[in-house]
Amino acid sequence: MRISAHMVCTAVRDDIVSGVFPPGARLTEELLARRYGVSRVPVREALRTLESEGFVTSRRHAGACVATPTEREAADLLDIRALLEPLGTARAARRRTEAQLRVLRGLVRLGQQRAARGQFSDLGALGDWYHETLAQASGSPTLASLLTQLRRKITWVYAAEPPERAVAVWREHGAVVDAVARGDAERAHALAGAHVERSIAVRREQRPVAARGGRRRTAVRTAKHPVNTARDGA
């Protein structure tokens, strides 16, 4: 089966966000092709896409490297989130489907249960699913794409919120979903805005991780790492 550039792009982006490739790391076509078990052609296309998204930069005589965002660029991400996320949530209150609402309610239930029990390992994935579903419920593919890309960048640039915030975070998510379920766009906008402001306040106390060049992992593994093809249809 031919591995698409989209699948390679997803794999490289995930490795950048998780810190496998730290800011400034070189991303040679040879290394990436070997790591994901693909030819150089989809790697080259993936790098072009990631450069357009701001995760990769090209340097003269050095080739493609993981971008190193400045602290101002990191702060801009939070400001943009404060504008876009409440807008998307208000639109979701007007346009969400019953199927999307069921998914949101299920995710909130699981998130609240895990947070209450101190089971934090699953909360990152649940939070990503929650935010992506809420963005899709806005009924605007462009806005949903922007929100998803923005969340990926914030996850890349900033450390995760402290675990002690988990119960409050999922309580806030529950209140947002209740407003979305009632079709109350004004309240959904206000609740999402308040949630984002609290999250931003926590993040502003941190110095952006990617902006200072440190990540959870700094050693780049070069062993073959086949692309997970199951993610392509997500």
C-alpha positions in Angstrom: 0.0 0.0 0.0 1.3 3.4 -0.9 1.9 5.7 2.1 0.4 9.1 1.5 2.2 12.4 2.2 -0.7 13.2 4.5 0.0 10.2 6.7 3.7 11.0 6.8 2.9 14.6 7.6 0.7 13.5 10.5 3.5 11.2 11.9 6.2 13.9 11.6 3.9 16.6 13.2 3.1 14.2 16.1 6.8 13.6 16.7 7.5 17.4 16.6 4.6 18.1 19.1 5.6 15.3 21.4 9.2 16.5 21.5 10.9 13.6 19.6 12.2 16.2 17.2 13.2 19.2 19.4 13.2 22.8 18.1 16.1 23.4 15.8 16.6 19.7 15.0 17.4 18.9 11.4 14.8 17.0 9.4 16.6 15.3 6.5 14.6 13.4 4.0 16.9 10.4 4.4 16.4 10.3 8.2 12.6 10.7 8.0 12.2 8.2 5.1 14.1 5.6 7.2 12.2 6.4 10.4 8.7 6.0 8.9 9.6 3.3 6.3 8.6 5.4 3.2 10.3 6.9 0.2 11.6 10.4 0.1 8.7 11.7 -2.1 5.9 11.7 0.6 8.5 13.0 3.1 9.3 16.0 0.8 5.6 16.8 0.4 5.0 16.5 4.1 7.9 18.9 5.0 6.4 21.5 2.6 3.0 21.2 4.4 4.6 21.4 7.8 6.5 24.5 6.8 3.3 26.1 5.7 1.8 25.3 9.1 4.8 26.8 10.9 6.2 23.6 12.4 9.2 23.4 10.1 11.5 26.0 8.6 14.1 25.8 5.8 17.5 27.2 6.4 20.2 27.9 3.8 22.9 25.2 3.8 21.0 23.4 6.6 17.8 22.2 4.9 14.6 21.6 6.8 14.6 22.1 10.6 12.0 22.1 13.4 11.0 25.7 13.9 11.9 27.5 17.1 9.0 29.9 17.9 9.8 33.1 19.7 8.1 34.0 23.0 6.1 36.6 21.2 4.9 34.1 18.6 4.0 31.7 21.5 2.0 34.5 23.2 0.2 35.2 19.9 -1.1 31.7 19.9 -2.9 32.3 23.2 -4.4 35.6 22.0 -5.7 33.9 18.8 -7.2 31.1 20.8 -9.0 33.6 23.0 -10.7 35.0 19.9 -11.4 31.9 17.9 -12.5 29.3 20.5 -15.5 31.2 21.9 -16.6 32.0 18.3 -16.4 28.3 17.3 -18.3 27.3 20.5 -21.1 29.8 19.9 -21.5 28.5 16.3 -21.6 24.9 17.7 -24.5 25.9 19.9 -26.4 26.8 16.7 -25.2 24.1 14.3 -24.2 21.0 16.2 -25.8 17.7 15.3 -27.3 15.2 17.7 -24.5 12.8 17.0 -21.9 15.4 17.8 -23.7 16.3 21.0 -23.7 12.6 22.1 -20.0 12.4 21.5 -19.4 15.6 23.5 -21.5 14.4 26.4 -19.7 11.1 26.4 -16.3 12.7 26.4 -17.3 15.0 29.2 -18.5 12.1 31.3 -15.3 10.1 30.8 -13.1 13.2 31.4 -14.9 14.0 34.6 -14.6 10.4 35.8 -10.9 10.2 35.0 -10.1 13.6 36.6 -12.1 12.7 39.8 -10.2 9.5 40.1 -6.8 11.0 39.4 -6.4 9.0 36.2 -4.6 11.7 34.3 -2.9 9.6 31.5 -6.0 9.6 29.3 -7.0 13.2 29.7 -4.8 14.6 27.0 -6.3 12.3 24.3 -9.9 12.9 25.6 -9.3 16.7 25.6 -8.0 16.6 22.0 -11.1 14.6 21.0 -13.4 17.0 22.9 -11.9 20.1 21.3 -11.9 18.6 17.8 -15.5 17.5 18.0 -16.6 20.9 19.4 -14.7 22.6 16.5 -16.3 20.3 13.9 -19.7 21.1 15.5 -19.2 24.8 14.5 -20.3 23.7 11.0 -17.3 25.6 9.5 -14.6 23.4 8.1 -12.2 26.4 7.8 -12.7 27.4 11.5 -12.5 23.8 12.6 -9.2 23.4 10.8 -7.8 26.6 12.3 -8.8 25.6 15.8 -7.3 22.1 15.5 -4.0 23.5 14.1 -4.0 26.1 16.9 -4.4 23.5 19.6 -1.6 21.4 18.1 0.7 24.4 18.2 -0.2 25.4 21.8 0.4 21.7 22.9 3.8 21.9 21.1 4.9 25.3 22.5 3.6 25.1 26.1 3.8 22.5 28.8 0.5 20.8 29.8 -1.7 22.4 32.4 -1.0 21.1 35.9 -3.0 18.0 36.9 -4.6 19.8 39.8 -6.6 21.8 37.2 -8.1 18.7 35.6 -11.3 18.5 37.7 -12.0 22.2 37.1 -11.2 21.9 33.4 -13.7 19.1 32.8 -16.3 20.8 35.0 -16.0 23.8 32.6 -16.2 21.6 29.6 -19.4 20.1 31.0 -20.9 23.6 31.4 -20.0 24.5 27.8 -21.6 21.3 26.5 -24.8 22.0 28.5 -25.0 25.4 26.8 -24.3 24.0 23.4 -27.1 21.4 24.0 -29.6 24.1 24.8 -28.6 26.0 21.7 -27.7 29.0 23.9 -25.0 30.6 21.7 -24.5 33.6 24.0 -23.9 31.6 27.1 -21.7 29.0 25.2 -19.6 31.9 24.0 -19.2 33.4 27.5 -18.4 30.1 29.1 -15.9 29.2 26.5 -14.3 32.6 26.8 -14.0 32.2 30.6 -12.5 28.8 30.2 -10.0 30.0 27.7 -9.0 32.9 29.9 -8.4 30.6 32.9 -6.3 28.3 30.7 -4.3 31.2 29.3 -3.6 32.6 32.7 -2.0 29.3 33.7 0.0 29.2 30.4 1.2 32.8 30.7 2.9 31.8 34.0 5.0 29.3 32.1 7.8 30.2 29.9 7.0 28.6 26.5 8.8 25.3 26.3 9.5 25.2 22.6 10.5 28.9 22.6 13.3 28.2 24.9 14.5 25.1 23.0 13.8 22.4 25.6 11.5 19.5 25.3 10.5 16.4 27.1 12.8 14.3 24.8 15.8 15.6 22.9 17.3 12.4 21.4 16.1 11.7 17.9 15.6 8.0 17.3 16.6 7.0 13.8 15.3 3.5 13.9 12.6 2.6 11.4 9.2 3.8 12.7 6.4 2.7 10.3 3.6 5.2 9.8 0.4 4.3 11.6 -1.9 4.0 8.7 -5.1 3.7 10.9 -4.9 7.5 11.6 -5.4 8.5 8.0 -9.2 8.3 8.2 -9.5 10.1 11.5 
